[in-house]
């Protein structure tokens, strides 16, 4: 796998001078909206856009469990499973929860079980990102290009040509968390949580 997942994760972190330098050297055409924006604004303007997008009155939440389950108790169950996986792969989550997209992006390249990683991408990350992108429906926000880039990379790297979020009859736009999670057992596949309709 050639993709620089830590770089993709960095794109979703609070803006820094170091990230500005990395973006100035970036040749990725799909990220050009963000690259052009960062070249044309001050640090303060970039920071304000980040805060409006992901923090205060956010249009997009980066916590996969929250996007899928909201405040339902099932998110807590999901966090326990994901925390176990993060620890098993020695992935430092820093100050964010284990379901934060940044932490998931840094976890993926560490996972030796390719099928488990693909399950997580197809069954959880892509459906959550579909919902995240709905927050950008008005357009005009350069972080939409970042999320679209991540979706495209995940689909390509994990061969999700027909991901669960695109299958007929599977609409996650109004997901109500009406599924049941199996009891936590680190020896079972933690991503097999979807109850088929």
C-alpha positions in Angstrom: 0.0 0.0 0.0 1.6 3.2 -1.2 -0.8 5.8 0.2 0.5 8.2 2.9 -2.3 7.8 5.4 -0.5 9.8 8.1 -0.5 12.7 5.6 -4.2 12.3 4.9 -4.7 12.3 8.7 -2.6 15.5 9.0 -5.0 17.2 6.6 -7.7 16.9 9.1 -5.7 18.3 12.0 -5.7 21.9 13.2 -3.7 24.0 10.7 0.0 24.4 11.4 2.9 26.1 9.6 4.4 22.6 9.0 1.2 21.5 7.2 1.3 24.7 5.1 4.8 23.8 3.9 3.8 20.2 3.1 0.8 21.4 1.1 2.9 23.8 -0.8 5.0 20.9 -2.0 1.9 18.6 -2.6 1.2 17.7 -6.2 -2.1 15.9 -5.6 -4.7 17.4 -8.1 -7.7 16.3 -6.1 -6.4 18.3 -3.1 -6.0 21.4 -5.2 -9.0 23.3 -3.7 -7.3 23.1 -0.2 -3.8 23.7 -1.6 -5.0 26.9 -3.5 -7.0 28.1 -0.5 -4.0 27.7 1.9 -1.8 29.6 -0.5 -4.2 32.5 -0.7 -5.2 33.0 3.0 -3.5 34.0 6.3 -3.0 31.5 9.1 -5.9 33.1 11.0 -8.3 32.7 8.1 -7.3 29.0 7.6 -7.7 28.4 11.4 -11.2 30.0 11.4 -12.3 27.9 8.5 -11.1 24.8 10.3 -13.0 25.7 13.4 -16.2 26.5 11.5 -15.9 23.2 9.7 -14.9 20.7 12.5 -15.2 22.4 15.9 -17.6 25.2 16.9 -21.1 24.6 15.3 -19.4 22.1 13.1 -20.8 21.2 9.7 -18.8 17.9 9.9 -17.9 15.7 12.9 -14.8 13.6 12.5 -15.8 10.9 15.1 -16.9 7.9 13.1 -18.9 6.4 16.0 -20.7 9.7 16.6 -21.6 10.0 13.0 -23.0 6.5 12.9 -24.5 6.2 16.3 -25.0 9.7 17.7 -25.3 9.7 21.5 -26.7 6.2 21.6 -25.0 3.8 24.0 -23.9 1.7 21.0 -21.3 4.3 20.3 -19.7 3.5 23.7 -19.7 -0.1 22.8 -18.1 0.7 19.5 -15.4 2.9 21.2 -14.4 0.0 23.5 -13.9 -2.3 20.5 -12.0 0.3 18.5 -9.8 1.3 21.6 -8.9 -2.4 21.8 -7.8 -2.4 18.2 -5.9 0.9 18.5 -4.0 -0.5 21.5 -3.3 -3.9 19.8 -1.7 -2.0 17.0 0.2 0.5 19.2 -1.6 3.4 17.6 -1.3 6.5 19.8 -4.7 8.3 19.7 -3.3 11.4 21.5 -6.1 13.6 22.9 -8.8 12.3 20.5 -11.1 9.4 20.9 -10.3 6.1 19.2 -13.1 6.7 16.6 -11.7 10.0 15.4 -11.1 9.8 11.7 -7.5 11.0 12.2 -6.8 8.0 14.5 -8.5 5.6 12.1 -6.4 6.8 9.2 -3.2 6.3 11.2 -4.4 2.9 12.3 -5.2 1.4 8.8 -1.6 1.1 7.6 -0.6 -0.7 10.8 -3.3 -3.4 10.5 -1.7 -6.7 9.3 -5.1 -8.3 8.7 -6.0 -6.9 5.4 -9.5 -8.4 5.4 -10.3 -6.9 8.8 -9.1 -3.5 7.6 -11.2 -3.8 4.5 -14.3 -4.7 6.6 -13.8 -1.7 8.7 -13.4 0.6 5.6 -16.4 -0.9 3.8 -18.8 -1.3 6.7 -18.0 1.7 8.9 -15.7 4.3 7.4 -17.3 4.7 4.0 -20.9 4.9 5.3 -19.8 7.4 7.9 -18.0 9.5 5.4 -21.0 9.5 3.1 -22.9 11.1 6.0 -20.0 13.5 6.7 -20.1 14.8 3.2 -23.7 15.6 3.4 -22.7 18.5 5.7 -21.0 20.0 2.7 -24.1 20.0 0.5 -23.9 23.8 0.1 -20.4 23.6 -1.3 -17.7 26.2 -1.1 -15.7 24.5 1.7 -12.3 23.2 0.7 -12.4 20.5 3.3 -15.0 18.7 1.2 -12.2 18.0 -1.3 -10.1 16.5 1.5 -12.9 14.1 2.5 -13.6 13.2 -1.1 -10.0 12.5 -1.6 -9.9 10.2 1.5 -13.1 8.4 0.2 -11.5 7.8 -3.2 -8.2 6.6 -1.7 -10.0 4.2 0.6 -12.2 2.8 -2.2 -9.1 2.2 -4.3 -6.8 0.9 -1.7 -9.3 -1.5 -0.2 -11.0 -2.5 -3.4 -14.4 -1.2 -2.3 -15.9 -0.9 -5.8 -19.4 -1.6 -4.5 -19.2 -0.3 -0.9 -22.0 -1.0 1.5 -23.1 2.7 1.3 -23.9 2.4 -2.4 -25.8 -0.9 -2.3 -29.5 -0.6 -3.2 -31.8 -0.2 -0.2 -29.0 0.9 2.2 -29.6 4.5 3.1 -27.4 5.8 5.9 -28.5 9.4 5.6 -31.0 8.9 8.4 -29.2 6.2 10.3 -31.0 5.6 13.6 -28.6 3.3 15.4 -31.2 0.6 15.5 -28.7 -2.2 15.2 -27.3 -4.3 17.9 -23.6 -4.8 18.6 -22.4 -8.2 19.7 -20.7 -8.4 23.1 -17.1 -7.3 23.0 -14.7 -10.1 22.2 -11.3 -9.1 20.7 -11.0 -12.5 19.1 -14.0 -11.8 16.8 -14.2 -9.4 13.9 -15.2 -6.1 15.5 -16.6 -4.6 12.3 -19.3 -7.2 11.6 -21.9 -5.1 13.4 -24.4 -4.3 10.7 -27.6 -6.1 10.8 -28.8 -6.6 7.3 -32.3 -5.4 6.7 
